[in-house]
Amino acid sequence: MKKIVFYLMVLLLSIALIGCGTGGQDTKPDEGENNTGEQPNDDKEESKEELTGVDALLDQLRFDVDVQPGEDNVKFNMKLTHEGDEDLTLSFSSGQKFEIVVTDPNGEEVYRFSEGMMFTQAIETSELSPGDELDFQDSWDYTKDGVKVDSGEYEATIELMVYEVNGEEIQEHPFKEDVTFEVP
């Protein structure tokens, strides 16, 4: 009896494995082949690969950063411009729309926009029609713990905290820039 149960289990496991091995096979031609399996004609113009999903949505947005060091502070200006032709909804996971982190020449953090701040803990959205812009500003007074930092070259990492576009989650950090500037 035990042998029969054992053989039945082996048989069922074999059938399951065979069934798993046939699913998900790609029937599309390989890249660079046409539907006949032949290589495309070199005379034809190479078509530009079309973006899909969240990549196509992100491709409609341009993130610009302008850092303006002055005598007493540095101003950070951020702008997200919608260059596409369909309405977009940007989602933020909280009231914090951006983060700025400044590090000194040794890589030590000397300023963080969100430090000591409180933000609403609710999903917030911004609707963008074609041509619309979102603008954000901040400034830093060149101090850490109330003391002015040394003169020199500093780096700011500036990021918009968008986590979804039209309900599609963003995996990378497409709205992030590193900018170097001089503290007088």
N, C-alpha and C positions, 0 to 999 in steps of 0.2 A: 504494500500500500504506500509506504514511504517513497519507494522508487517511482511509482506512478505520479505522485504529487510532485516529486523532484523533476521528472521529465516534462510534466505539464508546465511547471514554472519556467524551465529552460526554454520550452517552446514559446510560451507567451512573451518572455523577455526577448527572444530572438525576433519575433514578429514586431514587437515594439521598436526595437533597434532598427530593423529594416525600414519600418514606416518613418522613423525620424530621419533616416538618411536620404529620403527622397524629397522632403519638403524644402521650400525656399530656394529652388534652383533658378538661376537667372536665365531667362530665355531671350533677353535682349542681346543684340550683337555687341561684341567687345568694342571699347572705345577705339575709334579710328577705322571701324569696319562699317559697311552699309548693310542693309537687310539681307543681301545675298552672301554675306560673309567675306566679300572682297574688300580690298583696301580702296578708299575713296580715290577718285581721280584727282591728280595733282593740279589739274587745270581749274578746279573749282576753288572758290574763295573759302578760306577757313572761317567757319561760323564762330561767333563769339559765344562762349558758354553762358547760358542764361542763369541768373540767380533765382533761387526759389525760397519759399518759406521766410523765415526771419531774416535771412541774408538779403533777400530782395527788399524787405522793408527797411533794413538798416542802410542799404545802399541809397535810399532816398533822403538820408539825413547827413548833414555836414556839421561837425563839431569844430569850432574855432576857439582858441584861447589867446588872450592878449594880456601879457604881464608888463606892468608899467612901474618900475622902481622909481621912487622919488627920494627926496632928501629925508623925510620923516617916516615914510611908509611905502609899501608896495601895493599896487592895486591889481587885483585879479579879475579879469572880465572873461566870461564864458558865454558863448552863443551857440545854440543848436538851431540850424536852419533846415526847414523842410523843403527839399528841392524836387520832390516827386509830384505825382498828379492825382493821388488819392488821399483822403483823410486818414490820419494816423492817431491812435490813442497810445500815449506813453504812460506806463504805470511805474510808480515809485513805491517801495515797500514801507515807507514812513514819510514823515514831514521833511526829512533830510533829502534835499535834491542834489547836493554835491558834496564832495570832500576835497580838501586841500591839505597836503602834508608837505612841510618844508624841512629839508635837512641841510645841515652845515657841511663844510668841506670834508669833515671826518665821517659823514654819514649819520650823525646823531640828529634825531628829530628835535626841532626847535619850535615848531608851530604845527598845530592840527586844528583845522576849522571847528570840528565837532567837539573838541575837548571842553568839558564843562557846560555843554549845551544840552537842552532837552528837546526832543522832537516828538510830534504826535506819533503814536504807534498804530497807524491806520493806513491802509492802502490809499494812495492819492493818485489821481490821473490828470493828465493834461491833454487836451484835444488840439491837434495841429492840422490845419488845412494847408493845402499847397501854398508855399510862399511865406507861411508863418514862421516866427522865430521865438525861441525861449531865451531870455537873457538872465544871467545871474552875475552878481558882483560880490566881492569881499575885499578886505584890505588887512594887512598885517603891519604892526608898528615896529617891527624889527626887535621885539623884546621876547625874552624867555624868562618866565618867573619874575617879571617886573624889571629885568636888567637888559639893556641893549646888547645885542649880540655883536661879535667882532665883525669888522668889514671883511668882505671876501665874496667868493662865488658860492651861491646857494642853489639848491635844486628844489623845485616845486613839482609835486605830482598832483595833477588836477583831474578829477573824475566826476562825471555826472552819474548819479546813482539810479539810472533807469534799469528796471529788471524785466520789463515786458514791453513789446510793441504789438499792438492789436491782439493782445492776449497770448502772443507767442513769447515764451521765455528766452531771454538772452543768456547764453552760456559764457561768452567771453566778456571782455571789458572794452567795447568799441569806442566808448566816449572817455578815453583816458589819455592824458598827455603829460610828458615830463618836460619841464622848461627850466633852463638855467638862467640865473640873473645875478647881478652884483648888488650887494649891500654896501652902501657908502660908509 
